[in-house]
Amino acid sequence: MTETLGEVRPAGSAGDRLDTPVPAILKADFYNFQADLSPVEQQAVLRLRTFLEQQVRPIADDYWDRAEFPREIIRPLADLGMFGLQIPSTARFENSSVFRGWAALEMGRVDASTATFVGVQSGLSMNSIALGGSPEQQQTWLPPMSRGELIGAFGLTEPLSGSDSARGLRTTAERRGDTWVLDGAKRWIGNATFADVVVIWARDVADQQVKGFLVRRGTPGFSTSKIQGKQSLRIVQNADIVLQGVEVDEADRLPEIRSFEDVATVLRLTRAGVAWQSVGVAIGAYEAALRYVGEREQFGKPIASYQLVQDRLAQCLGNITACIALCVQVSRMEDEDRQSHAHAALAKSYATSRMREVVAWCRELLGGNGITLAGGVARYFGDAEALYSLEGTRDMSNLIVGRDITGVSAFV
C-alpha cells in the first residue's frame, strides 16, 4: 500500500461547485473524535468531505426525487480510494477501521444512498471475494472493482427470507459436473440493476450448506427488475432478481465459503459500517435543523433563541456524540481483532435507534417545512427508515446481543 491519493475527477455538472465552504472539523463532532485519525487519514477525510460537499450535495435531492443513481460519482469515489479500503491489495493508503467508519459517516452526512452504494460495492461485494475467493478470483475482480470499472452486488435477501437467512435460504445450487445450476429469487439487492457481477448465496442441495457464486450480468436465466415506489434510499437501485436454471462454472464458486458462518463474517464487518453511516445521517439532519433555527424567525426573533429549541438540539447532539464514541470503540476492536458479532450488532442497533430519534426531532424543529426536500431534513428522515432495518433489524440485532450476554439463543 502507498500513502497517496489520486486526483478527484469532476462529477458532471456539479463539478463546478467549487465555492462551497468545507469545514475542517464538523460542529457535530463535539468532542473532536476526528483528531484521533492519522495525518494521512485526516487528509483523506478532508478530500472526501470536499468532494461530497461540492459534487454530491448539489445533486442529491434531485436524484433522490427521481429515484435514479448518479453514475458519474463512481469514478471520483474510486479515485478517492473508497472501494476496497479494507483489503491490503486494493487499499490506496494505510488506514484503520475507525477511518473506514468515519468515511461512511461523511458519506451518510451528505447522502445515505452514496454511503450505501459504497457499502455494497466495497463492504459486501469486494469483501465476499476477498474473504471467500480464490487468489485467481481476487486478482480478476478486486483491482477493477477498486477502480470503479466493475460494479458488484450482494444477493442474500430473498422475497420470503430476510432475518432468517441462516436457515430459511430458498435459492438452491445443484452441482452437475463442473457446473452449478442456481434456481431461486432475491429481493432488495442494491446495485443489482447495473452490477457487472452479483455474489449469489444459495443452499447446496447436496449438503444443505450455503455457498457463494459469482454470477455475471447477462448470464442466461438471470434477470433483474428495479423495485419501484421506495420512500427510503431512493437513489439506491434495489432490484428483484430471478434465477431460472442459471449455470455457473465451478471456477466461479467462492471456494473459501463453506457455511453461513462465513457469510456472517462479511455481514459483521458491514454491520458496523451501517452504524457509522447512521451517525452521518443524524449529523446531516442536525446540521440542516441548526441552520434552519438560526434563520427562521417567530414572534420577532430566531427560533434558535427559544429554550425548547435549544433543549432539542442538545438532545440531538448528545445522541450523535454517544454514537460516535460507540462506533469508534467497535471499530478499534475490529482493528485489534476483538470485534464479535454481538459487538457489531449492538453498535448497529443502538446507532440506528438514536439516529431515528434525531431525524424525527430535526423534522419537528422545521415544522411543516420539514416534510419538503428544500427544508433539508426530509431526505434524511426518509433514508433513516431503511438504515434502521437493513443489515439486521433492531430486534434481530438485539437478539444477537441477548444470545451473547445470556448464553441462550432466542431465535428458535
C-alpha positions as CSV (number, residue, x, y, z in Angstrom):
1,M,0.0,0.0,0.0
2,T,1.2,3.5,-0.7
3,E,0.1,6.6,1.2
4,T,-1.0,8.6,-1.8
5,L,-4.4,9.7,-3.0
6,G,-5.4,10.1,-6.7
7,E,-6.8,13.1,-8.3
8,V,-10.6,13.6,-8.0
9,R,-12.4,13.7,-11.3
10,P,-15.3,16.2,-11.6
11,A,-18.7,14.5,-11.3
12,G,-20.7,16.0,-14.1
13,S,-22.3,19.4,-13.9
14,A,-21.8,19.5,-10.1
15,G,-18.1,19.6,-10.5
16,D,-18.1,23.4,-10.9
17,R,-19.5,24.0,-7.4
18,L,-16.1,24.8,-6.1
19,D,-17.1,27.7,-3.8
20,T,-18.9,25.5,-1.2
21,P,-17.3,26.0,2.2
22,V,-15.9,22.8,3.6
23,P,-15.4,22.7,7.4
24,A,-12.1,21.2,8.7
25,I,-14.0,19.9,11.7
26,L,-17.7,19.1,11.9
27,K,-19.6,21.1,14.5
28,A,-21.5,17.9,15.4
29,D,-18.2,16.2,16.2
30,F,-18.5,18.0,19.6
31,Y,-15.6,16.1,21.3
32,N,-13.4,16.2,18.1
33,F,-13.1,12.5,17.6
34,Q,-11.7,13.2,14.1
35,A,-8.4,14.4,15.7
36,D,-7.6,10.7,16.6
37,L,-7.2,9.8,12.9
38,S,-3.7,9.6,11.5
39,P,-2.4,12.5,9.4
40,V,-3.0,10.5,6.2
41,E,-6.5,9.6,7.3
42,Q,-7.2,13.3,8.1
43,Q,-6.1,14.3,4.7
44,A,-8.4,11.6,3.1
45,V,-11.3,12.8,5.2
46,L,-11.0,16.4,4.0
47,R,-10.7,15.3,0.4
48,L,-13.8,13.1,0.7
49,R,-15.7,15.9,2.6
50,T,-14.8,18.4,-0.2
51,F,-15.9,16.0,-2.9
52,L,-19.2,15.3,-1.2
53,E,-20.0,18.9,-0.5
54,Q,-19.0,20.1,-3.9
55,Q,-20.2,17.3,-6.2
56,V,-22.7,15.2,-4.4
57,R,-24.7,17.5,-2.2
58,P,-25.8,19.8,-5.1
59,I,-27.3,16.8,-7.0
60,A,-28.5,14.5,-4.2
61,D,-32.1,15.9,-3.7
62,D,-32.8,15.8,-7.5
63,Y,-31.6,12.2,-7.9
64,W,-33.5,11.2,-4.7
65,D,-36.6,12.8,-6.1
66,R,-36.2,11.0,-9.4
67,A,-35.1,7.7,-7.7
68,E,-32.1,7.5,-10.1
69,F,-28.4,6.9,-9.4
70,P,-25.8,9.4,-10.4
71,R,-23.3,7.1,-12.0
72,E,-20.9,10.0,-12.6
73,I,-19.9,9.9,-9.0
74,I,-18.5,6.3,-9.2
75,R,-15.1,7.1,-10.7
76,P,-14.4,10.0,-8.4
77,L,-15.2,7.8,-5.4
78,A,-12.8,5.2,-6.7
79,D,-10.1,7.9,-7.2
80,L,-10.6,8.9,-3.6
81,G,-9.8,5.2,-2.7
82,M,-13.3,4.5,-1.3
83,F,-13.5,1.0,-2.8
84,G,-11.5,-1.8,-1.1
85,L,-10.0,0.3,1.7
86,Q,-10.2,-2.8,4.0
87,I,-8.3,-5.1,1.5
88,P,-4.5,-4.8,1.6
89,S,-4.1,-5.5,-2.2
90,T,-6.5,-2.6,-3.1
91,A,-6.1,-0.1,-0.3
92,R,-4.6,3.2,-1.6
93,F,-3.1,4.1,1.7
94,E,-2.7,2.7,5.3
95,N,-6.0,3.1,7.1
96,S,-7.8,1.9,10.1
97,S,-11.3,0.5,10.7
98,V,-12.0,3.8,12.5
99,F,-11.1,5.7,9.4
100,R,-13.3,3.5,7.2
101,G,-16.2,4.1,9.6
102,W,-15.5,7.8,9.5
103,A,-15.7,7.7,5.7
104,A,-19.1,6.1,6.0
105,L,-20.1,8.9,8.4
106,E,-19.0,11.5,5.9
107,M,-21.0,10.0,3.1
108,G,-24.1,9.4,5.3
109,R,-23.9,13.1,6.4
110,V,-24.4,14.2,2.7
111,D,-26.2,11.3,1.1
112,A,-27.1,8.0,2.7
113,S,-27.6,6.4,-0.7
114,T,-24.0,7.2,-1.7
115,A,-22.8,5.6,1.5
116,T,-25.0,2.5,0.8
117,F,-23.6,2.2,-2.7
118,V,-20.1,2.2,-1.4
119,G,-21.1,-0.3,1.4
120,V,-22.5,-2.7,-1.2
121,Q,-19.6,-2.3,-3.6
122,S,-16.7,-2.4,-1.1
123,G,-18.1,-3.9,2.1
124,L,-20.3,-6.6,0.8
125,S,-19.2,-7.5,-2.7
126,M,-15.5,-7.0,-2.5
127,N,-15.3,-8.4,1.0
128,S,-17.1,-11.5,-0.1
129,I,-14.5,-12.1,-2.8
130,A,-11.6,-11.1,-0.6
131,L,-12.6,-13.4,2.2
132,G,-14.1,-16.2,0.2
133,G,-12.5,-16.1,-3.2
134,S,-9.5,-17.9,-4.7
135,P,-6.3,-16.0,-5.5
136,E,-7.4,-16.1,-9.1
137,Q,-10.8,-14.7,-8.4
138,Q,-9.4,-12.0,-6.2
139,Q,-6.9,-10.9,-9.0
140,T,-9.7,-11.0,-11.6
141,W,-12.3,-9.0,-9.8
142,L,-10.8,-6.9,-7.0
143,P,-8.5,-4.5,-8.8
144,P,-11.1,-3.3,-11.4
145,M,-13.8,-3.1,-8.7
146,S,-11.5,-0.9,-6.6
147,R,-11.1,1.4,-9.7
148,G,-14.8,1.6,-10.2
149,E,-14.6,-0.1,-13.5
150,L,-16.7,-3.1,-12.4
151,I,-19.7,-2.8,-10.1
152,G,-20.7,-5.5,-7.7
153,A,-23.8,-6.5,-5.8
154,F,-24.6,-8.9,-2.9
155,G,-27.5,-11.3,-3.3
156,L,-28.6,-12.7,0.0
157,T,-32.0,-11.5,1.0
158,E,-35.0,-13.2,-0.7
159,P,-38.7,-12.4,-1.1
160,L,-39.6,-14.8,1.8
161,S,-36.3,-14.8,3.7
162,G,-34.6,-11.9,5.4
163,S,-33.9,-12.1,9.1
164,D,-34.0,-16.0,8.8
165,S,-31.4,-16.1,6.0
166,A,-29.2,-18.5,8.0
167,R,-31.9,-21.2,8.0
168,G,-34.5,-20.0,5.5
169,L,-32.5,-19.5,2.3
170,R,-34.6,-20.9,-0.5
171,T,-32.3,-20.3,-3.5
172,T,-30.7,-23.6,-4.4
173,A,-27.4,-24.7,-6.1
174,E,-27.0,-28.1,-7.6
175,R,-23.7,-29.4,-8.9
176,R,-23.6,-31.1,-12.3
177,G,-20.0,-32.0,-13.1
178,D,-18.0,-28.7,-13.3
179,T,-21.2,-26.6,-13.5
180,W,-23.6,-25.4,-10.8
181,V,-27.3,-24.7,-11.6
182,L,-28.9,-22.0,-9.5
183,D,-32.6,-21.6,-9.0
184,G,-34.5,-19.1,-6.9
185,A,-35.1,-15.4,-6.3
186,K,-33.5,-12.5,-4.4
187,R,-35.0,-9.2,-3.3
188,W,-33.8,-5.8,-2.1
189,I,-30.4,-6.3,-3.9
190,G,-28.6,-2.9,-4.1
191,N,-26.7,-2.1,-7.3
192,A,-28.2,-5.1,-9.0
193,T,-29.8,-3.3,-11.9
194,F,-26.4,-2.3,-13.3
195,A,-23.9,-4.5,-11.5
196,D,-21.3,-6.4,-13.6
197,V,-21.2,-9.3,-11.0
198,V,-23.6,-10.4,-8.3
199,V,-22.5,-12.6,-5.4
200,I,-25.4,-15.0,-5.1
201,W,-25.8,-17.0,-1.9
202,A,-27.5,-20.4,-2.4
203,R,-28.0,-23.6,-0.5
204,D,-26.2,-26.6,-1.9
205,V,-28.9,-29.4,-2.3
206,A,-26.2,-32.0,-1.6
207,D,-25.0,-30.9,1.8
208,Q,-27.5,-28.1,2.7
209,Q,-24.6,-25.7,3.3
210,V,-24.7,-22.1,2.0
211,K,-22.2,-21.4,-0.8
212,G,-21.3,-18.3,-2.8
213,F,-21.3,-17.9,-6.6
214,L,-20.1,-15.1,-8.9
215,V,-22.9,-14.5,-11.4
216,R,-22.1,-12.2,-14.3
217,R,-24.5,-9.8,-15.8
218,G,-26.1,-11.3,-18.9
219,T,-25.9,-14.9,-17.8
220,P,-28.8,-16.8,-19.3
221,G,-31.7,-17.3,-16.8
222,F,-30.5,-14.4,-14.6
223,S,-32.8,-11.3,-14.7
224,T,-33.2,-8.2,-12.6
225,S,-36.0,-5.7,-12.2
226,K,-35.9,-2.4,-10.3
227,I,-38.0,-2.1,-7.2
228,Q,-40.4,0.8,-7.6
229,G,-42.1,3.1,-5.2
230,K,-39.5,3.2,-2.4
231,Q,-39.7,6.1,0.1
232,S,-36.2,5.5,1.6
233,L,-32.8,5.3,0.0
234,R,-34.5,6.2,-3.3
235,I,-31.2,6.8,-5.1
236,V,-30.0,3.2,-4.4
237,Q,-31.0,0.9,-7.2
238,N,-32.6,-2.1,-5.4
239,A,-33.7,-5.0,-7.5
240,D,-35.6,-8.2,-7.5
241,I,-33.5,-11.0,-9.0
242,V,-34.9,-14.2,-10.6
243,L,-32.6,-17.2,-11.2
244,Q,-34.0,-19.8,-13.5
245,G,-31.6,-22.6,-14.3
246,V,-28.6,-20.2,-14.1
247,E,-25.4,-22.2,-14.9
248,V,-22.3,-21.1,-13.1
249,D,-18.8,-22.7,-13.6
250,E,-17.1,-24.3,-10.6
251,A,-14.4,-21.7,-11.2
252,D,-16.9,-19.0,-10.2
253,R,-17.8,-20.6,-6.9
254,L,-16.2,-18.9,-3.9
255,P,-14.1,-21.8,-2.5
256,E,-13.5,-20.4,1.0
257,I,-17.2,-20.1,1.7
258,R,-18.3,-23.4,3.4
259,S,-21.2,-22.4,5.5
260,F,-23.4,-19.5,6.6
261,E,-20.9,-18.6,9.3
262,D,-18.6,-17.4,6.6
263,V,-21.3,-15.2,5.2
264,A,-22.0,-13.9,8.7
265,T,-18.4,-12.7,8.9
266,V,-19.0,-10.5,5.8
267,L,-22.2,-9.2,7.4
268,R,-20.4,-8.4,10.7
269,L,-17.9,-6.3,9.0
270,T,-20.5,-4.2,7.2
271,R,-22.9,-4.0,10.1
272,A,-20.6,-1.7,12.0
273,G,-20.3,0.4,8.8
274,V,-24.1,0.9,8.8
275,A,-23.8,2.1,12.4
276,W,-21.3,4.7,11.3
277,Q,-23.4,5.7,8.3
278,S,-26.4,6.2,10.6
279,V,-24.4,8.6,12.7
280,G,-23.7,10.5,9.5
281,V,-27.4,10.7,8.6
282,A,-28.1,12.0,12.1
283,I,-25.5,14.7,11.7
284,G,-26.8,15.7,8.3
285,A,-30.3,16.2,9.7
286,Y,-28.9,18.0,12.8
287,E,-26.8,20.4,10.6
288,A,-29.9,21.2,8.5
289,A,-32.0,21.9,11.5
290,L,-29.3,24.0,13.1
291,R,-29.1,26.2,10.0
292,Y,-32.9,26.5,9.9
293,V,-33.5,27.5,13.5
294,G,-30.9,30.3,13.1
295,E,-32.7,31.7,10.1
296,R,-36.4,31.1,11.0
297,E,-38.0,33.9,13.0
298,Q,-41.2,33.6,15.0
299,F,-42.6,36.2,17.5
300,G,-39.9,38.6,16.3
301,K,-36.7,36.6,16.9
302,P,-34.9,33.5,15.6
303,I,-36.4,30.3,17.0
304,A,-32.8,29.3,18.0
305,S,-33.2,31.6,20.9
306,Y,-36.0,29.6,22.5
307,Q,-35.3,27.2,25.3
308,L,-37.3,24.3,23.8
309,V,-35.4,24.5,20.6
310,Q,-32.0,24.6,22.3
311,D,-33.0,21.7,24.5
312,R,-34.0,19.6,21.5
313,L,-30.7,20.5,19.7
314,A,-28.7,19.4,22.8
315,Q,-30.6,16.1,22.8
316,C,-29.7,15.6,19.2
317,L,-26.0,16.4,19.9
318,G,-26.0,14.0,22.8
319,N,-27.3,11.1,20.7
320,I,-24.7,11.9,18.0
321,T,-21.8,12.1,20.4
322,A,-22.7,8.9,22.2
323,C,-23.0,7.1,18.9
324,I,-19.7,8.3,17.6
325,A,-18.0,7.1,20.8
326,L,-19.6,3.7,20.5
327,C,-18.7,3.4,16.8
328,V,-15.1,4.4,17.4
329,Q,-14.7,1.7,20.0
330,V,-16.3,-1.1,18.0
331,S,-14.0,-0.1,15.1
332,R,-11.0,-0.1,17.3
333,M,-12.0,-3.6,18.4
334,E,-12.0,-4.7,14.7
335,D,-8.5,-3.3,14.2
336,E,-7.4,-5.3,17.3
337,D,-9.3,-8.4,16.0
338,R,-11.5,-8.4,19.1
339,Q,-14.8,-7.5,17.5
340,S,-17.6,-10.1,17.8
341,H,-20.9,-10.4,16.1
342,A,-22.6,-9.1,19.2
343,H,-20.3,-6.0,19.3
344,A,-21.2,-5.1,15.8
345,A,-24.9,-5.9,16.3
346,L,-25.1,-3.6,19.4
347,A,-23.5,-0.7,17.5
348,K,-25.9,-1.1,14.6
349,S,-29.0,-1.4,16.8
350,Y,-28.1,1.5,19.1
351,A,-26.8,3.9,16.4
352,T,-29.8,3.4,14.1
353,S,-32.2,3.8,17.0
354,R,-30.6,7.1,18.1
355,M,-30.5,8.2,14.5
356,R,-34.2,7.6,14.2
357,E,-34.8,9.9,17.2
358,V,-32.5,12.6,15.9
359,V,-34.0,12.8,12.4
360,A,-37.5,12.9,13.9
361,W,-36.6,15.7,16.3
362,C,-34.9,17.7,13.5
363,R,-38.0,17.3,11.3
364,E,-40.1,18.5,14.2
365,L,-37.9,21.6,14.5
366,L,-38.6,22.6,10.9
367,G,-42.4,22.3,11.4
368,G,-44.2,22.0,8.1
369,N,-41.0,22.8,6.2
370,G,-39.5,19.6,7.5
371,I,-41.5,17.5,5.0
372,T,-40.1,19.1,1.9
373,L,-36.7,18.3,0.3
374,A,-36.0,22.1,0.2
375,G,-36.1,22.1,4.0
376,G,-33.0,19.9,4.1
377,V,-34.2,17.2,6.6
378,A,-36.8,15.2,4.7
379,R,-34.3,13.1,2.7
380,Y,-32.5,12.1,5.9
381,F,-35.8,11.4,7.6
382,G,-36.8,9.1,4.8
383,D,-33.5,7.4,4.4
384,A,-33.2,6.7,8.1
385,E,-36.0,4.1,7.9
386,A,-34.1,1.9,5.6
387,L,-30.9,2.0,7.7
388,Y,-33.0,1.1,10.7
389,S,-34.0,-2.2,9.1
390,L,-31.1,-3.2,6.8
391,E,-28.1,-5.4,7.7
392,G,-30.1,-6.8,10.7
393,T,-33.2,-5.1,12.2
394,R,-33.0,-3.6,15.6
395,D,-34.9,-6.6,17.0
396,M,-32.7,-9.2,15.4
397,S,-29.5,-7.3,16.3
398,N,-30.6,-7.1,19.9
399,L,-31.3,-10.9,19.9
400,I,-27.7,-11.4,18.7
401,V,-26.6,-9.3,21.7
402,G,-29.0,-11.2,24.0
403,R,-27.6,-14.5,23.0
404,D,-24.1,-13.3,23.8
405,I,-25.0,-12.0,27.3
406,T,-27.3,-14.8,28.4
407,G,-25.8,-17.8,26.6
408,V,-29.3,-18.7,25.4
409,S,-30.5,-18.3,21.8
410,A,-34.0,-16.8,21.4
411,F,-34.0,-17.2,17.6
412,V,-35.8,-20.6,17.7
